[in-house]
Amino acid sequence: MKNMSEIEIELQDTEWEASYIDHDRLIARAVVFDDEGYYYFVRAERDDDFGKAVLIETSGGGVESGEELEIAVKRELGEELGADVDIICKIGLVSDYYNQIHRHNISHYFLCRVRSFNERHLTNEETEDFNLSTLKLTYEAALKEYEKCSNTKIGRLIANRELPVIMRAREIIMN
């Protein structure tokens, strides 16, 4: 795999009216793949400030105070997917906004290869509020799933953030 330069993307929320942003959230996420050519994502079913939606998303979450990005992404992948992974490289950074909750997201994306799967360790919110589950998809099926989930405002925001990252991950894997 050839390491390409990291991407840096700045996105605005065009789905909800901008009023003010009152907090930043530092996030570590990963495009996770295995040696058979499958990619792993999380499915969330939500009904909250963003409305009712079924979503596909890369696995990841908030970086704890003082935590290194690489440690955070491995922790999040273990919690959400039950995956033990090797970090191949950093894909890049996506800065985007969720006007609906007045938040600026700073998402650091990594490319990770699965070594093994173990038990997931989901929070009550992830289990009860989002009904988080794992999706194992081919690259083409993942693109179709993002398109299908773009029928809601939050689905479009997530697809705009993640599709360029997933496409770059595919380029890295294929080279």
Secondary structure, DSSP 8 states (H G I E B T S, - for coil): ------EEEE----SS------EEEEEEEEEEE-TTS-EEEEEEEEEETTEEEEEEE-EEEE--TT--HHHHHHHHHHHHH-EEEEEEEEEEEEEEEEGGGTEEEEEEEEEEEEEEE------HIIIIIS--EEEEE-HHHHHHHHHHGGGSHHHHHHHHHHHHHHHHHHHHHH-
